[in-house]
């Protein structure tokens, strides 16, 4: 596109920033005249800005080249790369194959082509020490006196909100005598309904009635109805109601009355429960069986109506069992009275193997039931160690001794804390707890017969694991089980070997045992020619891409001569796409005939064409040729060439290795050339790569220590000096024009005065 000369500057607009008269008296276009007078200096500023932009672009292009070179170098000559041509490992890639499921095998470069026989007689195992499983029970003791006192003290009030007015109803005196004993007989369902009706009437709601439904449920109705507005009394159960009071009525907090139509066809409001009115005094506790939770509501009026303590304890258990049968299935969880004299009880969950049961809630206390809130027949990792093994603590501490390490456990630590501390202790074991089996286990961190577990005889060790077995092969009740570690045993190529681990190396084969064999298996090792060929193909593709990119840069037409960098003023007249296309042209040819890149290409071509010292091959002997002259050094490998490469790998692998990895090998030469050209760190302690010395590289010390950076700094100083000169010239010109305007103004005034004097 055409760029107008009037918009070619970036600094010219400042020419009009004056404090003068701007031709007010003379009528001259002084701003344009000043701009014209400053155009010479402005042209110098524009030239330096353009030179600066071209230098920045050159630096960016160089850095892109450095990145591409380093990427290529890291991929094919990097020590951690899987395609490292400097390493013989890549060219000696092997395949190991076996049909056996008793082991996994892979081959390293040190493996020998051929067959290997293997028979596995024993796997390596870690030593293991385990506590007896499934012996823990959830047990406690029913304290009827404490429970009776707790239930008697419960609040039994329910609060209703009727048309924004509070109605509180208390039922406690219907259930409990003044001395705290239960009323016998307890309140009837009708007494409960009457108490409600009386309470509503006392607050002026005499049209609200409470009745006992056909199934014993409470039914509260209001006959008040406003036909004009279609509304009746608003009746809601307040959340401030007591839990026991809500249980009596079978209502939930925030329950509300709904519109209903009576038998007479009249509308009203009705609130009813879905269960019968409770006439007993209930003790509640939550029980969780295998993750399923229910609340046991024990009618203590019925329990205490029994004659003897033994009968009362059994009545308590019978109610619990009936409710657990309904919730968990018949007989899956059974509360049994172990001592009728004391009320000692336990839960039997043996019907389903590995079952867990837990008591929780505010009433699961030592005072009432002889248990702790959350206590279970299983260890809880969040529970304190002292809760489960309190007798082992002295002065708030207990110890475990494992493999000579003393591990101190404090009373504030949870079971999970204890397990983590053991595992981090350096004792060489891993401690776990298996809830399904209710079993603690110590497992040696390493397999093999040499890695033992020595458990010291401490109170906490005995509490957790049990006593040391008198006969390790047949541990008795209360004794832990110990299994010694084992070494892996196998016969490989007729050689019997024994290892502490199931993973080991044998003659370049990496073997992992997973089972034993009932016969000798065979491992077949072959050279992984496909992997090597694929790596060479990838090298050729990436090498050609790099060479092609560099050749295109040094052979580009010098379009930048015709497309100078745009000024800010010029960019304002163009679209983003136009700017993009312009700058593409403005960058072309900036590296034409670049000597550093040309030298690099020549060095790479020379290295590729030569036969390295000590190598029986040159690269063209492996089927890799250079293309026609116009391809400028790009490599070609056709189908015939690939066949040649494969044949060389199979017939003379050492020769292929020598070509690439020898001291003067192809890979070594190419790596050195790349390092000398694109290394971002110092080479041999003297200098960086030649391109990095020119352009530097971001986020390295060379970013502001390179030739082009210094050039940009010099240009910036020139621009700064030119702008200062521009401002001085502008001030000088405006001062002259302002003086001229002032003189003209004075002469005009004098002329007018003279004209007036002579009557003109």
C-alpha positions in Angstrom: 0.0 0.0 0.0 1.1 3.6 -0.4 2.3 5.4 2.7 2.0 9.2 2.6 5.1 11.1 3.4 3.2 13.4 5.8 2.7 10.5 8.2 6.2 9.2 8.0 7.5 10.6 11.2 7.0 9.6 14.8 8.2 12.8 16.5 6.9 15.6 14.1 3.7 16.3 16.0 5.7 17.9 18.7 6.6 20.7 16.3 3.3 22.4 17.0 3.7 22.2 20.7 4.6 25.9 21.0 3.8 28.9 23.1 3.8 31.4 20.2 1.2 33.3 18.1 1.1 30.7 15.3 0.7 33.4 12.5 -1.9 35.4 14.3 -0.5 38.8 13.2 1.4 37.7 10.0 -1.2 35.3 8.6 1.6 32.9 7.9 1.3 29.1 8.6 4.1 29.1 11.0 3.4 25.6 12.3 4.0 24.1 8.9 7.1 26.3 8.5 8.5 25.1 11.8 7.8 21.5 10.9 9.5 21.9 7.6 12.5 23.5 9.2 12.7 20.5 11.7 12.2 17.9 9.0 15.9 17.2 8.6 16.4 16.3 12.3 13.1 14.4 12.2 14.3 12.3 9.3 17.4 11.4 11.3 15.2 10.3 14.3 13.0 8.3 12.0 16.1 6.6 10.4 17.5 5.7 13.8 14.0 4.3 15.0 13.9 2.2 11.8 17.4 0.9 12.4 16.5 0.1 16.0 13.5 -1.9 14.9 15.4 -3.8 12.3 18.1 -4.6 14.9 15.4 -5.9 17.3 13.9 -8.0 14.6 17.3 -9.5 13.7 17.8 -10.3 17.4 14.4 -12.1 17.5 15.2 -14.1 14.4 18.6 -15.1 15.7 17.0 -16.2 19.0 14.4 -18.3 17.2 17.3 -20.0 15.4 19.1 -20.6 18.6 16.0 -22.2 20.1 15.6 -24.5 17.1 19.2 -25.5 17.2 19.1 -26.3 20.9 15.9 -28.3 20.5 17.5 -30.4 17.8 20.7 -30.8 19.9 18.9 -31.8 23.0 16.8 -34.4 21.1 19.6 -36.1 19.4 22.7 -35.4 21.6 21.2 -34.8 25.0 22.2 -37.3 27.7 18.6 -37.8 29.0 17.1 -38.2 25.5 15.8 -41.6 24.3 17.3 -40.8 20.9 20.8 -39.8 22.1 23.1 -40.5 19.1 26.1 -39.9 21.3 25.3 -43.1 23.3 25.9 -46.6 22.1 22.8 -47.5 24.1 20.5 -46.1 21.4 22.1 -48.2 18.6 22.2 -51.3 20.8 18.4 -51.2 21.6 17.2 -54.7 22.3 13.8 -56.5 22.4 13.2 -59.3 25.0 10.1 -61.4 24.5 8.5 -64.2 26.6 5.1 -65.8 26.7 5.3 -66.5 30.4 3.0 -64.7 32.9 5.4 -65.5 35.8 7.8 -62.6 35.0 8.2 -59.4 33.0 11.4 -58.8 31.1 13.0 -56.0 29.1 16.5 -55.9 27.5 19.2 -53.2 27.9 21.9 -52.5 25.4 24.1 -55.0 27.2 21.9 -58.0 26.4 23.0 -60.6 24.0 21.0 -61.6 20.9 19.7 -65.1 21.4 17.6 -67.2 23.9 17.7 -67.4 27.7 16.1 -70.1 29.8 14.5 -69.3 33.2 12.6 -71.2 35.9 11.2 -69.5 39.0 10.9 -71.5 42.2 10.2 -68.8 44.8 9.3 -65.1 44.9 10.9 -62.6 47.2 8.6 -61.6 50.1 8.7 -59.0 52.8 8.7 -60.0 56.5 5.3 -59.5 58.1 4.0 -59.3 61.6 0.3 -59.2 62.3 -2.0 -59.0 65.3 -4.8 -61.5 65.7 -7.9 -60.5 63.7 -11.5 -60.1 64.5 -11.3 -60.4 68.3 -12.4 -56.8 69.2 -15.9 -56.4 70.5 -18.0 -53.3 71.1 -19.0 -53.6 74.8 -20.2 -51.6 77.7 -22.5 -51.5 80.7 -26.1 -50.2 81.0 -26.5 -47.8 83.9 -30.3 -47.8 84.4 -30.3 -45.2 87.2 -28.2 -42.7 85.2 -30.4 -43.3 82.0 -33.6 -42.9 84.0 -32.3 -39.6 85.4 -31.2 -38.4 82.0 -34.5 -39.2 80.4 -36.5 -37.7 83.2 -34.6 -34.5 82.9 -35.3 -34.1 79.2 -37.4 -31.0 78.1 -40.7 -32.1 76.5 -42.0 -28.8 75.1 -43.2 -28.0 71.6 -43.6 -24.5 70.4 -46.1 -23.5 67.6 -46.3 -20.2 65.7 -50.0 -19.4 64.9 -50.5 -16.3 62.8 -47.2 -14.9 64.1 -48.2 -15.6 67.8 -46.3 -18.2 69.9 -48.0 -21.1 71.6 -45.8 -23.2 73.8 -47.0 -26.6 75.0 -45.2 -28.5 77.8 -45.8 -32.3 78.2 -43.2 -33.1 80.9 -45.7 -33.4 83.8 -47.6 -36.0 81.8 -44.5 -38.2 81.8 -42.5 -37.4 84.9 -43.4 -37.1 88.6 -42.1 -34.2 90.7 -39.5 -36.6 92.3 -38.1 -37.5 88.8 -39.7 -40.9 88.6 -41.7 -41.9 85.5 -45.5 -41.7 85.8 -47.2 -45.0 85.9 -49.2 -45.4 83.7 -47.7 -42.8 81.3 -49.8 -40.2 79.5 -52.4 -41.5 77.0 -52.6 -40.3 73.5 -55.8 -38.5 74.3 -54.2 -36.6 77.2 -51.6 -35.3 74.7 -54.3 -34.2 72.3 -56.3 -32.5 75.1 -53.2 -30.7 76.3 -52.7 -29.2 72.8 -56.3 -28.1 72.5 -56.2 -26.4 75.9 -52.9 -24.6 75.0 -54.3 -23.2 71.7 -57.5 -22.1 73.4 -55.6 -20.3 76.2 -54.0 -18.1 73.5 -57.3 -17.3 71.9 -57.3 -20.0 69.2 -60.4 -21.9 70.3 -61.1 -23.0 66.7 -57.9 -25.0 66.7 -58.4 -28.6 67.9 -56.1 -31.5 68.4 -57.4 -35.1 68.0 -56.0 -38.6 67.9 -56.1 -40.1 64.4 -57.2 -43.6 63.5 -53.6 -44.8 63.7 -52.7 -43.0 66.9 -51.2 -40.0 65.2 -51.8 -36.4 66.3 -54.1 -34.4 64.0 -54.3 -30.6 64.6 -57.1 -28.8 62.6 -58.3 -25.2 62.4 -61.8 -24.4 61.2 -61.0 -20.7 60.7 -61.2 -19.8 57.0 -61.4 -16.5 55.1 -63.4 -17.2 51.9 -62.7 -13.8 50.5 -58.9 -14.2 50.6 -58.8 -18.0 50.6 -56.6 -18.4 53.7 -56.9 -19.9 57.1 -54.8 -20.0 60.3 -51.0 -20.3 59.7 -49.7 -23.0 62.0 -46.0 -23.9 62.0 -43.8 -26.0 64.4 -41.0 -23.8 65.7 -37.4 -25.0 65.5 -37.0 -24.0 69.1 -39.1 -27.1 70.2 -37.3 -29.7 72.2 -36.2 -33.0 70.6 -38.2 -35.1 73.1 -41.3 -32.9 72.6 -41.2 -33.4 68.8 -40.6 -37.1 69.3 -43.8 -37.3 71.4 -45.9 -35.7 68.7 -44.1 -37.3 65.8 -43.6 -33.9 64.1 -40.6 -32.3 62.6 -39.4 -28.7 63.2 -40.7 -26.2 60.7 -43.6 -28.5 59.7 -46.6 -26.4 58.6 -50.4 -26.9 58.4 -51.9 -27.3 54.9 -55.3 -26.5 53.4 -57.8 -29.3 53.7 -61.6 -29.8 53.1 -63.6 -31.3 55.9 -66.5 -33.8 55.6 -68.9 -30.9 55.7 -67.2 -29.4 52.6 -65.7 -26.6 54.5 -62.1 -25.6 54.2 -59.6 -25.2 57.0 -56.0 -25.9 57.9 -54.6 -29.3 59.1 -51.2 -30.4 60.6 -50.7 -34.1 61.3 -47.9 -36.5 62.0 -47.0 -39.7 60.1 -46.5 -41.8 63.2 -48.4 -42.6 66.4 -48.1 -40.3 69.5 -45.3 -41.6 71.7 -46.6 -42.3 75.2 -43.2 -43.5 76.7 -40.1 -42.0 78.0 -37.4 -42.6 75.4 -33.6 -43.0 75.6 -32.0 -42.5 72.2 -28.6 -43.5 70.9 -27.2 -43.8 67.3 -25.9 -47.1 66.0 -24.0 -47.6 62.7 -23.6 -51.1 61.2 -21.3 -51.5 58.2 -21.9 -47.8 57.3 -25.7 -47.8 57.7 -27.0 -45.7 60.5 -30.2 -45.7 62.6 -31.3 -44.3 65.9 -32.4 -46.6 68.7 -35.3 -45.2 70.7 -35.6 -47.3 73.9 -38.9 -46.9 75.8 -37.6 -46.6 79.4 -41.1 -46.7 80.8 -41.5 -50.2 79.4 -38.0 -51.2 80.5 -38.4 -50.0 84.1 -41.8 -51.7 84.3 -40.0 -55.0 84.6 -39.6 -56.5 88.1 -35.9 -57.4 88.3 -32.7 -55.7 87.0 -31.9 -58.7 84.9 -35.3 -58.4 83.2 -34.9 -54.7 82.7 -31.5 -55.2 81.1 -32.9 -57.8 78.8 -35.9 -55.6 77.9 -33.5 -52.8 76.9 -31.6 -55.3 74.7 -34.8 -56.7 73.2 -36.0 -53.3 72.1 -32.6 -52.5 70.6 -32.5 -55.8 68.7 -36.0 -55.4 67.3 -35.1 -52.0 65.9 -31.7 -53.2 64.6 -33.4 -56.1 62.9 -35.7 -53.7 61.1 -32.8 -51.4 60.1 -30.0 -53.9 59.3 -31.7 -57.2 58.7 -32.6 -59.9 61.2 -29.8 -61.1 63.3 -27.0 -59.2 61.6 -26.4 -57.1 64.7 -27.3 -58.4 68.1 -27.1 -56.7 71.5 -26.5 -59.4 74.1 -26.5 -59.1 77.9 -23.2 -60.7 79.1 -23.8 -60.1 82.8 -27.5 -59.9 84.0 -26.3 -58.6 87.4 -24.4 -55.6 86.1 -25.9 -54.9 82.7 -22.7 -55.6 80.9 -23.4 -56.0 77.2 -21.7 -56.5 73.9 -22.7 -56.5 70.2 -22.4 -59.7 68.2 -21.9 -59.0 64.5 -20.3 -62.4 63.6 -23.1 -63.4 61.2 -21.5 -61.2 58.5 -17.7 -61.6 58.4 -15.7 -58.4 58.8 -18.7 -56.4 60.0 -18.3 -53.2 62.0 -20.7 -51.6 64.5 -20.4 -48.2 66.3 -22.4 -46.3 69.0 -22.5 -42.5 68.7 -24.5 -39.4 69.7 -24.7 -37.4 72.9 -26.0 -40.4 74.9 -23.1 -42.6 73.9 -21.2 -41.9 77.1 -19.3 -43.8 79.8 -21.8 -42.7 82.4 -24.8 -44.0 80.6 -23.6 -47.0 78.5 -19.9 -47.4 79.5 -18.8 -46.5 76.0 -17.3 -43.4 74.3 -19.0 -41.4 71.5 -17.9 -43.1 68.3 -16.6 -46.3 69.9 -16.7 -49.3 67.7 -15.6 -52.9 67.4 -13.1 -51.5 65.0 -10.2 -49.1 65.5 -11.0 -45.6 64.3 -7.9 -43.9 62.8 -9.2 -40.6 64.2 -9.7 -42.0 67.7 -6.9 -41.5 70.3 -4.5 -44.3 70.9 -5.2 -43.9 74.6 -8.9 -44.5 74.1 -8.1 -48.0 72.7 -4.9 -48.9 74.6 -5.1 -46.7 77.7 -3.5 -49.3 80.0 -0.3 -49.1 78.1 0.2 -45.4 79.0 2.3 -44.2 81.9 2.5 -40.5 82.6 0.8 -39.8 79.3 3.3 -41.7 77.2 3.8 -45.2 75.7 6.5 -46.7 73.5 6.9 -49.0 70.6 10.2 -50.6 69.9 10.7 -51.8 66.3 14.0 -52.9 64.8 15.9 -51.1 67.6 14.0 -47.8 67.1 12.1 -46.5 70.1 9.0 -44.6 69.0 7.2 -42.6 71.7 3.4 -42.2 71.5 1.7 -39.5 73.5 -1.8 -39.6 74.8 -3.0 -36.8 72.5 -2.0 -38.7 69.4 -4.6 -40.5 67.2 -4.2 -43.9 65.8 -3.6 -42.3 62.4 -0.9 -40.2 64.0 0.8 -43.3 65.5 0.8 -45.1 62.2 2.3 -42.1 60.4 5.0 -41.7 63.1 6.0 -45.4 62.9 6.2 -45.2 59.1 8.4 -42.1 59.3 10.6 -43.4 62.1 13.3 -45.1 59.9 12.5 -48.5 61.5 12.3 -50.0 58.0 8.6 -51.0 58.3 5.2 -49.9 57.2 2.4 -50.1 59.7 -1.2 -50.5 58.5 -4.6 -51.2 60.1 -7.1 -53.4 58.2 -10.6 -52.5 59.5 -12.4 -55.4 57.9 -10.2 -57.9 59.7 -9.5 -55.6 62.8 -5.8 -56.3 62.4 -2.6 -54.2 62.7 0.3 -55.2 60.5 4.0 -54.4 60.2 5.5 -55.1 56.8 9.2 -54.7 56.1 9.9 -52.0 53.6 12.2 -54.3 51.6 11.7 -57.9 50.5 14.2 -60.6 51.3 15.3 -62.9 54.1 17.8 -60.3 55.4 15.1 -57.8 56.3 13.7 -58.8 59.6 11.1 -57.3 62.0 12.1 -57.3 65.6 9.3 -56.1 67.9 10.3 -55.0 71.4 8.3 -56.3 74.4 6.6 -53.1 75.5 3.1 -52.6 77.0 1.9 -50.8 73.9 3.3 -53.4 71.5 1.6 -56.2 73.5 -1.7 -54.2 73.6 -1.7 -53.6 69.9 -0.2 -56.8 68.5 -0.4 -59.4 71.3 2.4 -61.4 72.9 5.3 -63.0 71.0 4.3 -66.5 70.0 5.9 -69.4 71.9 5.8 -71.4 68.7 6.1 -69.0 65.7 4.8 -71.7 63.4 1.6 -72.1 65.4 0.7 -68.9 67.3 -1.8 -69.3 70.1 -4.6 -67.0 71.3 -3.4 -63.5 72.0 -0.2 -64.1 70.2 0.9 -62.2 67.0 1.7 -63.9 63.7 5.2 -63.5 62.2 6.2 -64.5 58.7 9.9 -64.2 57.8 11.0 -62.6 54.6 12.0 -64.7 51.6 14.5 -64.3 48.8 13.6 -64.8 45.1 15.0 -68.0 43.7 15.3 -68.8 40.0 17.5 -70.7 37.6 18.6 -68.7 34.6 20.6 -70.4 31.8 21.3 -73.2 34.2 22.7 -70.8 36.9 20.9 -70.9 40.2 20.4 -67.3 41.5 19.0 -65.9 44.7 18.0 -62.2 45.1 16.4 -60.2 47.9 14.1 -58.5 45.3 11.8 -59.8 42.6 13.4 -57.3 40.2 17.0 -57.9 39.2 19.3 -57.6 36.2 21.0 -60.6 34.6 23.3 -60.4 31.6 21.6 -57.2 30.3 18.0 -58.5 31.0 15.9 -56.6 33.4 13.6 -59.2 35.0 10.7 -58.7 37.4 9.2 -61.9 38.8 5.5 -62.0 39.4 4.9 -65.8 40.0 6.5 -69.2 40.0 6.8 -71.5 37.0 6.1 -75.2 36.7 8.5 -75.5 33.8 11.5 -73.8 32.2 10.5 -70.7 30.2 12.3 -69.1 27.3 13.3 -65.4 26.8 14.1 -64.4 23.2 16.4 -61.4 22.7 16.7 -59.6 19.4 18.0 -56.3 18.2 15.3 -53.6 18.1 16.1 -52.5 14.6 12.7 -50.7 14.2 13.5 -48.4 17.1 16.9 -47.5 15.7 15.6 -47.0 12.1 12.7 -44.8 13.4 15.2 -42.7 15.4 17.4 -42.2 12.3 14.3 -41.3 10.2 13.3 -38.7 12.8 16.9 -37.3 12.8 16.8 -36.9 9.0 13.4 -35.1 9.2 14.5 -32.7 11.9 17.9 -32.1 10.4 16.3 -31.2 7.0 13.8 -28.9 8.7 16.7 -27.0 10.5 18.8 -26.8 7.3 15.8 -25.7 5.2 15.0 -22.9 7.7 18.5 -21.6 7.8 19.0 -21.7 4.0 15.7 -19.8 3.5 16.9 -17.0 5.8 20.3 -16.5 4.2 18.8 -16.6 0.7 15.8 -14.4 1.2 15.2 -11.4 -1.1 16.1 -8.1 0.7 12.5 -6.9 0.8 13.3 -5.0 4.0 15.0 -2.4 1.8 11.6 -1.5 0.2 9.6 -1.9 3.4 11.1 0.2 6.2 9.6 -0.3 9.7 6.4 1.5 10.2 6.2 4.6 12.4 3.4 4.9 14.9 1.7 7.5 12.7 1.8 5.2 9.8 0.3 2.3 11.8 -2.7 4.4 12.7 -3.6 4.6 9.0 -3.5 0.8 8.5 -5.5 -2.3 9.6 -3.9 -5.0 11.8 -3.7 -7.3 8.8 -2.0 -4.6 6.7 0.5 -4.1 9.5 1.2 -7.8 9.7 1.8 -8.2 6.0 4.0 -5.1 5.9 6.1 -6.3 8.8 6.5 -9.8 7.1 8.1 -8.0 4.2 10.1 -5.6 6.4 11.8 -8.6 8.1 12.7 -10.5 4.9 16.3 -10.5 4.0 17.6 -9.1 7.3 19.9 -12.2 7.6 20.7 -12.6 3.9 24.2 -13.9 3.3 24.7 -14.0 7.1 28.3 -15.3 7.6 27.7 -17.0 10.9 24.8 -19.1 9.6 26.6 -19.8 6.4 29.6 -21.1 8.3 27.4 -23.3 10.5 25.7 -24.8 7.4 29.1 -25.5 5.8 30.4 -27.1 8.9 27.4 -29.4 9.2 27.6 -30.4 5.6 31.3 -31.2 5.9 30.7 -33.3 9.0 27.9 -35.2 7.3 29.9 -36.1 4.2 33.0 -37.3 5.9 33.9 -40.8 7.0 34.9 -40.5 10.7 38.3 -41.9 11.8 37.9 -45.4 13.1 34.6 -46.0 11.4 34.0 -48.6 8.6 31.1 -46.5 7.4 30.3 -43.0 6.1 26.7 -42.0 6.4 26.1 -42.6 2.7 27.1 -46.3 3.3 24.0 -46.7 5.4 21.6 -45.7 2.6 21.4 -42.0 3.6 22.2 -39.7 0.7 22.2 -36.0 0.1 19.6 -34.7 -2.3 20.1 -32.8 -5.5 22.1 -29.6 -5.5 19.0 -27.4 -5.1 18.2 -29.1 -1.8 21.3 -27.6 -0.3 22.5 -30.4 1.9 19.3 -32.0 3.0 19.4 -35.7 3.6 17.4 -38.4 1.8 16.7 -42.0 2.7 14.3 -43.9 0.4 13.0 -47.5 0.7 16.2 -49.0 -0.7 18.2 -46.8 1.7 16.2 -48.0 4.7 16.9 -51.6 3.6 20.6 -50.8 3.5 20.4 -49.2 7.0 18.6 -52.2 8.4 21.1 -54.6 6.9 24.0 -52.7 8.4 22.4 -52.6 11.8 21.9 -56.4 11.8 25.2 -57.4 10.2 27.7 -54.8 11.7 26.1 -53.1 14.7 29.5 -52.1 16.1 30.3 -50.3 12.8 27.1 -48.3 13.0 27.9 -47.4 16.6 31.4 -46.3 15.6 30.1 -44.1 12.9 27.9 -42.1 15.3 29.4 -42.5 18.8 33.1 -42.7 18.2 35.4 -39.9 19.6 35.5 -38.4 16.1 32.1 -39.8 15.2 29.3 -38.0 13.3 27.2 -37.3 16.5 30.2 -35.9 18.3 31.1 -33.6 15.4 27.5 -32.3 14.9 27.1 -31.8 18.7 30.3 -29.8 18.8 29.2 -27.6 15.9 25.9 -27.0 17.5 27.5 -26.1 20.8 29.9 -23.7 19.2 27.1 -22.0 17.5 24.1 -22.0 19.8 25.3 -22.7 23.4 23.7 -20.3 25.8 26.4 -21.0 28.4 30.2 -20.6 28.2 32.0 -23.1 26.0 35.3 -24.3 27.5 35.1 -21.4 29.9 35.8 -18.8 27.2 32.8 -17.9 25.1 29.2 -18.7 24.3 27.9 -20.0 21.0 28.6 -17.6 18.1 24.9 -16.8 17.6 24.4 -16.2 21.3 27.4 -13.8 21.3 25.6 -11.9 18.5 22.0 -11.9 19.8 22.0 -13.3 23.4 19.2 -15.4 24.7 16.3 -14.6 27.0 16.4 -15.5 30.7 20.2 -16.1 30.6 23.2 -13.9 31.4 23.6 -13.2 27.7 20.2 -11.5 27.4 21.8 -8.1 28.0 25.4 -9.1 27.2 25.6 -9.4 23.4 26.5 -7.5 20.3 22.9 -6.6 19.2 21.9 -5.4 22.6 24.9 -3.1 22.7 24.0 -1.8 19.2 20.4 -1.1 20.4 21.7 0.7 23.4 23.9 2.9 21.1 21.0 3.6 18.8 18.8 4.6 21.8 21.5 7.1 22.9 21.6 8.6 19.4 17.8 8.9 19.4 17.9 10.6 22.8 20.5 13.0 21.5 18.6 13.8 18.3 15.4 14.4 20.3 17.2 16.8 22.5 18.6 18.6 19.4 15.1 18.6 17.9 13.6 20.3 21.0 16.4 22.9 21.0 15.8 23.7 17.3 12.1 23.9 17.8 12.5 26.3 20.6 14.9 28.5 18.6 12.5 28.6 15.6 9.5 29.4 17.6 11.3 32.1 19.4 12.2 33.8 16.1 8.7 33.4 14.7 7.2 34.7 18.0 9.5 37.8 17.8 8.5 38.4 14.2 4.8 38.1 15.1 5.3 40.6 18.0 7.1 43.1 15.7 4.4 42.8 13.0 1.7 43.4 15.7 3.6 46.5 16.9 3.9 47.9 13.4 0.2 47.2 12.7 -0.7 49.1 15.9 1.5 52.1 14.9 0.1 52.1 11.4 -3.4 52.2 12.8 -2.5 55.1 15.1 -1.0 57.1 12.3 -4.0 56.5 10.1 -6.3 57.9 12.9 -4.1 61.0 13.3 -4.3 61.9 9.6 -7.9 61.0 9.4 -7.6 58.1 7.1 
